[in-house]
Amino acid sequence: MLNKRTIWLTVLGTVLLLGAALFTLRAAERTAPPPSAERVQPPPSAPEESATITDDPTTAPDPKQSADNNVSFPTDI
């Protein structure tokens, strides 16, 4: 059976938890920037020349080295 002390501690803990949640939500609401009608987007950055990988269309992949050929299944299940 619950005694008065346990009930009061549960009530107090619940009130403190709800107060902290309310305080956190209100603080997040205050720090959020107001929605503006017109947002300015920065131009997309161009990739560096050294970061670009060029494909060699003359080289075909070797089918023997495909990842599909290296699949193994356990046989002792």
URPERA-V495143 format. One record per residue. RES is the residue in one small letter. PSI is psi in radians with two decimals (* if undefined). D_LAST is the distance of its C-alpha to the last C-alpha in whole Angstrom. Layout:
res:RES psi:PSI d_last:D_LAST
res:RES psi:PSI d_last:D_LAST
This chain:
res:m psi:2.43 d_last:52
res:l psi:2.40 d_last:52
res:n psi:3.06 d_last:55
res:k psi:-0.61 d_last:58
res:r psi:-0.75 d_last:56
res:t psi:-0.72 d_last:53
res:i psi:-0.80 d_last:54
res:w psi:-0.67 d_last:56
res:l psi:-0.66 d_last:53
res:t psi:-0.76 d_last:51
res:v psi:-0.80 d_last:54
res:l psi:-0.75 d_last:55
res:g psi:-0.70 d_last:51
res:t psi:-0.77 d_last:51
res:v psi:-0.76 d_last:54
res:l psi:-0.70 d_last:53
res:l psi:-0.78 d_last:50
res:l psi:-0.65 d_last:51
res:g psi:-0.73 d_last:54
res:a psi:-0.69 d_last:52
res:a psi:-0.77 d_last:50
res:l psi:-0.76 d_last:53
res:f psi:-0.73 d_last:55
res:t psi:-0.77 d_last:52
res:l psi:-0.67 d_last:52
res:r psi:-0.66 d_last:56
res:a psi:-0.68 d_last:55
res:a psi:-0.60 d_last:53
res:e psi:-0.64 d_last:55
res:r psi:-0.56 d_last:58
res:t psi:-0.19 d_last:56
res:a psi:2.39 d_last:55
res:p psi:2.55 d_last:57
res:p psi:2.52 d_last:59
res:p psi:2.28 d_last:58
res:s psi:2.67 d_last:60
res:a psi:-0.60 d_last:61
res:e psi:2.04 d_last:61
res:r psi:2.36 d_last:58
res:v psi:2.08 d_last:59
res:q psi:2.31 d_last:56
res:p psi:2.64 d_last:56
res:p psi:2.57 d_last:55
res:p psi:2.47 d_last:52
res:s psi:2.45 d_last:52
res:a psi:2.44 d_last:52
res:p psi:2.62 d_last:49
res:e psi:2.72 d_last:50
res:e psi:-0.58 d_last:51
res:s psi:-0.33 d_last:49
res:a psi:-0.23 d_last:46
res:t psi:2.23 d_last:46
res:i psi:2.19 d_last:43
res:t psi:2.39 d_last:45
res:d psi:2.55 d_last:42
res:d psi:1.76 d_last:43
res:p psi:-0.20 d_last:43
res:t psi:-0.29 d_last:44
res:t psi:2.05 d_last:40
res:a psi:2.53 d_last:38
res:p psi:2.58 d_last:34
res:d psi:2.09 d_last:32
res:p psi:-0.39 d_last:30
res:k psi:-0.40 d_last:28
res:q psi:0.29 d_last:27
res:s psi:2.61 d_last:26
res:a psi:-0.43 d_last:23
res:d psi:-0.42 d_last:22
res:n psi:-0.21 d_last:21
res:n psi:0.33 d_last:19
res:v psi:2.24 d_last:16
res:s psi:2.53 d_last:13
res:f psi:2.45 d_last:10
res:p psi:2.39 d_last:7
res:t psi:-0.11 d_last:6
res:d psi:0.50 d_last:4
res:i psi:* d_last:0
